[in-house]
Amino acid sequence: MTTESFTSPEGRRLAFRRTAPGTGKPTFVWLSGFKSDMSGGKAMAVEAWAAAQGCGALLFDYSGHGQSGGRFEDGTISAWRADALAAIDAQTDGPLVLVGSSMGGWMALLAALARLERVKGLVLIAPAPDFTETLMWPEFSPEEQTEIMQEGFTMRPSAYGEPYPITRALIEDGRRWSLMDGEIAFAGPVRILQGMQDADVPWGHALALAAALTTPDLVLQLIKDGDHRLSRDEDITRLLAACAEMAAL
């Protein structure tokens, strides 16, 4: 499938891949994680599965990620939320199922709340709503927290590549979009996959999210030997089974 790009209302060039849905079928929108992009194995699996089922698929990269324009260090939760809504509004029609991984789980929730009339269901993999404040900020030493506040950023080591900047703007802006301090009013079906060996998002975070969501149709799968990525063959099978549930509703 060809990767294309469009310019968002905010003037950012966003790369995307799109498959149109068959009549009456939903479009599955993939929302990537922090510093991830649409070329990952889970995204590709959802895209291929959706095409085989006659469903639509939309994959895209946030600004500063993958093949989209912009610098990662200029990104904030506000900007990436706007990117997600721009891609949804410009590149999809009809009912949607949002599939979000890690930070993409936060993006999926924010997008669903902004487009309640279109989003029929959510599939969340190791979802990380509020991660900037509740998961990331407490991990920084007092010295690193001071560096962020005084210098505007600190470099964070990564288990997946080179160190990367965490900015004051990212941390402060993230607080604007906190969801976990109250009810999350989404009535559609939700499926959550969470590894219990996840070193980035503790499985208790998924339990708290499940409690905050108001929908009665929520299934949380705790995968005892699963890590944060949940990208093994058996994890992909679970992911696609959750997508199939959504397509059948």
N, C-alpha and C positions, 0 to 999 in steps of 0.2 A: 504494500500500500504506500502511496506517495505521501511524503511529509510536505505540508503546505504551511503558509503563515498568513496572519492577518494582523491589522493594527487595532489595538483595543481603544476604547473611548479615552483612556488615559494616555494614549500615544505610544504604547509599548508594543513591540513586534513579538507576537506569540506564535510559536510553532505548534502544529496540530496534525493529527491523522483522524480521518473520519470515515465511518461506514454508515450508510443510510439504513434505517430500519425498514422491515417489511410492514405491510398494512397491519395496524393494530398492535404492533410490537414496540416495546420500550427501547430506549437508547441507554446503554450502560456507559457511564462517564467515569473514567479512571482519574483519580486525584493522587498524585505521587507524594512521597514523603519529603522531608527536609533534605535538601541537597541531592535529591534523587530526580529521575526524569522518566519519560514515557518509554524508554528503550529497555526497561527492566523485564525480567522473566514473568513476573505476575501480570504486569500490564499487557505484555504480548499474549499471554495465555487467555486473559479476559477478552482481548480483541478477537483472537482466533475463535474462541468459543462463541462469542456473540454472532460473528459472521456465520458460523455453522448453524446457529439456531434461527437465523433470519432476523435477529435483533440488530439494532444500531449499536455503534461503539464510537466514543470520542475519547481520544488520548491527546493530551497537550502538555507543554512545559510551561511552568511559571516563569516570569521574567527572572533573569539571572540564573536560570537552570537549563541544562540540556541545550537544545537548539534555538531557544528563544533569545531575544536581545536583552540587554541590560546587564548590570553587575550584581552578583549575588549579595555583596555587602550593602547594596542600596535597598535590599528587600525588607519588607515588614509583613506582619500578618495582614494588615489592611491592604497592602499592595497585592499580595498573593490571593487574598479573598476576591479582590476586584478582578484579577486575572481570571480566576475560576468562573466568576459570574459573566465576564465578557465572553469567555469561550462557550459557556452554556448558551448564552443568549444569541450569539452570532452563528453558532455551528450546530445547533440542535433544534428539533421541533418535537412536540408531543411529549408523552410521559417519559420520565427519567428514573433510572436507578443509579445512585451515586455509590461508587466503590472507592473507598479511601484507605490508604495505608499510612500508618504513623501520623505525621503532620497532616497527611491527606485526609485522615479521619476527622481532624478538626475542621479542615476546609470543607469536607462533605457536610458536616453538621451546620456550619455557617451558611453554606450555599443552600442547604435544604430549608433552613429557617427563612432565608431571603426569597425562596421560590417554592413555597409550600404547595401552591396550586399545581405544580408540575412534578415534584419529586414524590414518587410512589413508594420508594423503599431505599434502605441503606444497607450496604455490606461494608463492614469496618474491620480492618486487619491491624492489630496492635494500635488501636486509635490513641492519639496523644493530644486531646484537647487541653488547652491551657498549659502546654508543656514549657513554654518560655518562663512562666512564673513558678509553677509547682514542681517541675522536673529539672529544668536547666539551671535556673538561678541559684537554688540551694546547693548545687554541686560545685559552684565556684567558691574558691577560698576568699576570705575577706580582702586579700590583696587583689585578687582578680576582680571582685565586685567593685573595689575602689578604682581600679584601672578602667573598667567599663564606664563608670560614672564620671571620672575626671578626664580620661583620654578619649572616650567615645567608643572604644572597642577593646577586646582582648582576643588573642589567638587561642583557639580551642583545639587540642589534639583530636585526631580522628582515628578510629580503628579501621576505617575504610579507605584512607588516603592521606593527603597532606593536611596540616592544620588549617583551620579556616576561621575567619573573623566572626565574632559575636558582638553585635553593636548595641549601644545604649538605645538606639531607636527601635531595634527589634524587641528588646526587653520591655521598654516602656509602652510601645504600641500594643504588644501582646496583651497587656492588662485591659485594654479597651474591649477585648473580645472574649473575656472569660465566660465560660459556660457552666462550670462545675460548682458554682456557688449558689445554685438554685435549680428549679425544675427546667428541663429542656423539653419544650412543648412540641413534640413531633409525634403524630398519631399513626404513621405508617409502620410497616414491618421493618425490623432491624435484626441483622445477623452480625455477631461479633466473633472474630477468631483471635485468640490471645494465647501466646506462648507463656508457659510458667517459668521458663529459663531466660526470659527477655531481660537483658541487662540495661536496656534503655527506657522501657516503659514497664514498670512493675505491674503484675497482673491485678493487684489491688486497684489500680487506676481504672481498669476495665470494669471491675465490680462497681466502683463508685459511679462510673458513667452509666452503667445499666440501671442503677438505682435512680439516677437523675432523669433519665428519659421517661416521658409519660406514657409512651405506647405500651399496651399490654402484650403486643406481639413482638417479643424480643427473645432471641435465643443467643446465649453466650457459650461458646465452646472454649474451655480451657484445655490447652494441649500441653501435657505435663513435660514433655521433652522438647517443646518448641522454643525457638529463639525469637529474636525481634523480627528477623526478615520473613520467617515463615515461607520460604521459597523452595523447600524440598518437594519432591514429587507428591508425597502424601498431603502436604500442605496445599499445594495447587489443586489437588483433587477436592479437598474440603472447600476451598475458595469457589471453585466452579460449581460445586453442589449447592452452595449458598446462593450463587447467582441463578442457578436453575430454579430454586425455590421462588425467587423474586419474579422470574419470567413466567412462572406458572400461576401467579396470583392475579 
